[in-house]
Protein backbone atom coordinates (compact mmCIF):
# COMPACT_ATOMS: atom_id res chain seq x y z
CA UNK A 1 0.00 0.00 0.00
CA UNK A 2 1.17 3.64 -0.66
CA UNK A 3 1.21 6.24 2.11
CA UNK A 4 -1.17 9.13 1.45
CA UNK A 5 1.17 11.63 3.10
CA UNK A 6 4.69 10.84 1.86
CA UNK A 7 4.02 8.49 -1.08
CA UNK A 8 6.26 5.63 0.15
CA UNK A 9 5.20 2.03 -0.01
CA UNK A 10 4.53 0.32 3.31
CA UNK A 11 2.99 -2.81 4.70
CA UNK A 12 -0.13 -1.89 6.75
CA UNK A 13 -0.45 -3.50 10.16
CA UNK A 14 -4.23 -3.25 9.83
CA UNK A 15 -6.38 -3.15 6.77
CA UNK A 16 -7.57 0.43 7.45
CA UNK A 17 -4.10 2.05 7.70
CA UNK A 18 -3.52 4.57 4.91
CA UNK A 19 -0.55 6.39 6.49
CA UNK A 20 2.80 4.70 7.04
CA UNK A 21 3.96 6.14 10.41
CA UNK A 22 3.20 8.42 13.33
CA UNK A 23 5.42 11.10 11.79
CA UNK A 24 3.32 11.18 8.61
CA UNK A 25 0.12 11.21 10.68
CA UNK A 26 1.32 14.21 12.73
CA UNK A 27 2.46 16.07 9.60
CA UNK A 28 -0.95 15.56 8.01
CA UNK A 29 -2.83 16.84 11.08
CA UNK A 30 -0.54 19.87 11.47
CA UNK A 31 -0.95 20.81 7.82
CA UNK A 32 -4.72 20.71 8.21
CA UNK A 33 -4.51 22.96 11.30
CA UNK A 34 -2.30 25.64 9.75
CA UNK A 35 -3.90 28.96 8.88
CA UNK A 36 -3.16 30.77 5.64
CA UNK A 37 -0.42 33.40 5.79
CA UNK A 38 -1.36 37.08 5.35
CA UNK A 39 0.90 39.80 3.90
CA UNK A 40 0.81 42.95 6.03
CA UNK A 41 2.64 46.27 6.36
CA UNK A 42 4.00 47.38 9.73
CA UNK A 43 2.57 50.84 10.61
CA UNK A 44 5.77 51.85 12.48
CA UNK A 45 8.60 50.93 10.09
CA UNK A 46 6.55 50.38 6.87
CA UNK A 47 8.10 47.00 6.10
CA UNK A 48 6.22 44.01 4.71
CA UNK A 49 5.83 40.98 6.94
CA UNK A 50 3.86 37.75 6.91
CA UNK A 51 1.28 37.24 9.67
CA UNK A 52 -0.48 34.04 10.64
CA UNK A 53 -3.67 35.80 11.76
CA UNK A 54 -5.46 39.15 11.54
CA UNK A 55 -4.65 40.17 15.12
CA UNK A 56 -0.98 40.86 14.46
CA UNK A 57 -0.30 44.50 13.52
CA UNK A 58 3.45 44.95 13.92
CA UNK A 59 6.42 43.15 12.38
CA UNK A 60 8.29 42.77 15.67
CA UNK A 61 8.01 43.29 19.39
CA UNK A 62 10.29 46.33 19.08
CA UNK A 63 7.82 48.06 16.71
CA UNK A 64 4.88 47.17 18.95
CA UNK A 65 6.60 48.63 22.02
CA UNK A 66 7.59 51.83 20.22
CA UNK A 67 3.99 52.32 19.00
CA UNK A 68 2.60 51.67 22.49
CA UNK A 69 5.06 54.10 24.09
CA UNK A 70 4.13 56.83 21.59
CA UNK A 71 0.44 56.34 22.34
CA UNK A 72 1.07 56.36 26.09
CA UNK A 73 3.30 59.47 25.97
CA UNK A 74 0.70 61.36 23.93
CA UNK A 75 -2.09 60.32 26.31
CA UNK A 76 -0.11 61.29 29.41
CA UNK A 77 0.95 64.66 27.98
CA UNK A 78 -2.62 65.57 27.01
CA UNK A 79 -3.92 64.49 30.38
CA UNK A 80 -1.26 66.41 32.33
CA UNK A 81 -1.76 69.60 30.32
CA UNK A 82 -5.52 69.47 30.91
CA UNK A 83 -5.12 68.83 34.61
CA UNK A 84 -2.67 71.72 34.97
CA UNK A 85 -5.01 74.10 33.14
CA UNK A 86 -7.96 72.88 35.25
CA UNK A 87 -5.98 73.44 38.44
CA UNK A 88 -5.26 77.01 37.42
CA UNK A 89 -8.94 77.72 36.77
CA UNK A 90 -10.51 75.75 39.64
CA UNK A 91 -10.46 76.94 43.24
CA UNK A 92 -7.42 75.85 45.24
CA UNK A 93 -9.49 74.39 48.08
CA UNK A 94 -11.98 71.56 48.58
CA UNK A 95 -15.42 72.80 47.61
CA UNK A 96 -17.07 70.79 50.38
CA UNK A 97 -14.87 71.25 53.44
CA UNK A 98 -12.46 74.03 52.45
CA UNK A 99 -9.27 71.93 52.92
CA UNK A 100 -6.49 73.65 50.97
CA UNK A 101 -3.28 71.62 51.44
CA UNK A 102 -3.98 68.93 48.81
CA UNK A 103 -6.60 69.45 46.11
CA UNK A 104 -7.52 66.97 43.38
CA UNK A 105 -9.46 67.46 40.17
CA UNK A 106 -12.61 65.32 40.31
CA UNK A 107 -14.85 64.55 37.32
CA UNK A 108 -18.57 64.98 37.99
CA UNK A 109 -19.49 62.52 35.24
CA UNK A 110 -16.65 59.95 35.11
CA UNK A 111 -14.77 59.60 31.83
CA UNK A 112 -15.31 55.83 32.00
CA UNK A 113 -19.08 56.46 31.91
CA UNK A 114 -18.85 58.77 28.91
CA UNK A 115 -18.10 62.05 30.67
CA UNK A 116 -15.87 64.61 29.03
CA UNK A 117 -12.45 65.71 30.18
CA UNK A 118 -13.50 69.36 30.18
CA UNK A 119 -13.57 72.22 32.68
CA UNK A 120 -17.37 72.09 32.97
CA UNK A 121 -17.20 68.48 34.16
CA UNK A 122 -14.67 69.03 36.95
CA UNK A 123 -14.72 70.11 40.57
CA UNK A 124 -11.85 70.51 43.05
CA UNK A 125 -12.02 68.24 46.10
CA UNK A 126 -9.70 67.07 48.86
CA UNK A 127 -8.55 63.42 48.59
CA UNK A 128 -11.08 62.25 51.20
CA UNK A 129 -14.09 63.87 49.56
CA UNK A 130 -12.84 62.79 46.12
CA UNK A 131 -12.93 59.14 47.23
CA UNK A 132 -16.31 59.62 48.91
CA UNK A 133 -17.70 61.31 45.77
CA UNK A 134 -16.39 58.56 43.48
CA UNK A 135 -18.00 55.86 45.65
CA UNK A 136 -21.37 57.70 45.96
CA UNK A 137 -21.11 58.07 49.74
CA UNK A 138 -21.61 61.85 50.07
CA UNK A 139 -24.11 62.91 52.71
CA UNK A 140 -26.98 65.17 51.70
CA UNK A 141 -25.34 68.13 53.43
CA UNK A 142 -22.03 67.57 51.59
CA UNK A 143 -23.84 67.12 48.30
CA UNK A 144 -25.88 70.28 48.89
CA UNK A 145 -22.66 72.19 49.63
CA UNK A 146 -21.18 70.94 46.34
CA UNK A 147 -24.31 71.85 44.37
CA UNK A 148 -24.34 75.33 45.90
CA UNK A 149 -20.73 75.91 44.85
CA UNK A 150 -21.57 75.01 41.25
CA UNK A 151 -24.59 75.35 39.01
CA UNK A 152 -27.18 72.64 39.62
CA UNK A 153 -27.48 71.90 35.89
CA UNK A 154 -23.89 70.55 35.81
CA UNK A 155 -24.67 67.76 38.27
CA UNK A 156 -26.25 64.60 36.81
CA UNK A 157 -29.89 63.86 37.70
CA UNK A 158 -29.03 60.54 39.34
CA UNK A 159 -27.58 62.41 42.35
CA UNK A 160 -30.91 64.08 43.17
CA UNK A 161 -32.61 60.76 43.99
Secondary structure, 3 states (H helix, E strand, C coil): CECCCCCCECCCCCCCCCCCCHHHHHHHHHHHHCCCCEEEECCCCCCEEEECCCCCCCCCHHHHHHHHHHHHHHHHHHHHHHHHHHHHHCCCCCCCCCCCCCCEEEECCCHHHCCCCCHHHEEEECHHHHHHHHCCCCCHHHHHHHHHHCCHHHCCHHHHC
